[in-house]
Amino acid sequence: MKKILKNMSVAVSLVAVLYACKPDAYKTVGLPVDAVGSLSGTWRLTKVTQTDENAKNNGFTYDAINIQTADITNVFPYSDFKITFNFANGTPSTFTTLPGNSPKVIKLASGNWSLDDPKYPQVITLINAPDTARITLGAYPVAGATSLKIASQKRDAVSGKLLVSYSYEFTKQ
C-alpha cells in the first residue's frame, strides 16, 4: 500500500509540474528603437567620471579606497557644459557646444556631425574643418532613459598607451 501511495504521489507531482510548465504566449516587443533620433536636442552635462587606466591595469588601491576611478563632477563647473545635436530631414546636420564656465569637454564650438552607423551608432564624429573630434557613445537615451553617455580617452602622444579615460553623462534639457 505504501508503494502504491508513493507512486501515486510521484505521478501527481509530475502531472502538476508538467501542467505548470506550459509556454506563455509571445507578446509584441513594440516599435524598433530609434537610437539616432533619440540624440536630437540639447544635452546638459550632469556627471563626469575619471579613470586612471594605469592604476586600474596595475590594481593600485590605497587601503580600501579605490583610487582608480573618481567622480569629478564637482571639481569644476562641468554642469555648465551643453551640447545640441540638430537634424535636417531625419539625418544628423549641425551641432553646437556651450561650455559656460566648464572645461571644454569638446573643443569644437560648432560644426557638422555624423555617425559611423546610421541605425546603431557607436561613434559620433564632430567636424569643423580642419578639426575633427570623435566621441564614443556609451548609452543611447532610448525607452524611458533620459541620459546620454559618451566616453573619451587620453593617450600618451609617443607610445599611444591609454593613460586616462573619462565618462560623461548628459541629461536632455
Rosetta blueprint (number, residue, H / E / L):
1 M L
2 K H
3 K H
4 I H
5 L H
6 K H
7 N H
8 M H
9 S H
10 V H
11 A H
12 V H
13 S H
14 L H
15 V H
16 A H
17 V H
18 L H
19 Y H
20 A H
21 C L
22 K L
23 P L
24 D L
25 A L
26 Y L
27 K L
28 T L
29 V L
30 G L
31 L L
32 P L
33 V L
34 D L
35 A L
36 V L
37 G H
38 S H
39 L H
40 S L
41 G E
42 T E
43 W E
44 R E
45 L E
46 T E
47 K E
48 V E
49 T E
50 Q E
51 T E
52 D E
53 E H
54 N H
55 A H
56 K H
57 N H
58 N H
59 G L
60 F L
61 T L
62 Y E
63 D L
64 A L
65 I E
66 N L
67 I L
68 Q L
69 T E
70 A E
71 D E
72 I L
73 T L
74 N L
75 V L
76 F L
77 P L
78 Y H
79 S H
80 D H
81 F L
82 K E
83 I E
84 T E
85 F E
86 N E
87 F E
88 A E
89 N L
90 G L
91 T E
92 P E
93 S E
94 T E
95 F E
96 T E
97 T E
98 L E
99 P L
100 G L
101 N L
102 S L
103 P L
104 K L
105 V L
106 I L
107 K L
108 L L
109 A L
110 S E
111 G E
112 N E
113 W E
114 S E
115 L E
116 D L
117 D L
118 P L
119 K L
120 Y L
121 P L
122 Q L
123 V E
124 I E
125 T E
126 L E
127 I E
128 N E
129 A L
130 P L
131 D E
132 T E
133 A E
134 R E
135 I E
136 T E
137 L E
138 G E
139 A E
140 Y L
141 P L
142 V L
143 A L
144 G L
145 A L
146 T L
147 S E
148 L E
149 K E
150 I E
151 A E
152 S E
153 Q E
154 K E
155 R E
156 D L
157 A L
158 V L
159 S L
160 G L
161 K L
162 L E
163 L E
164 V E
165 S E
166 Y E
167 S E
168 Y E
169 E E
170 F E
171 T E
172 K E
173 Q L
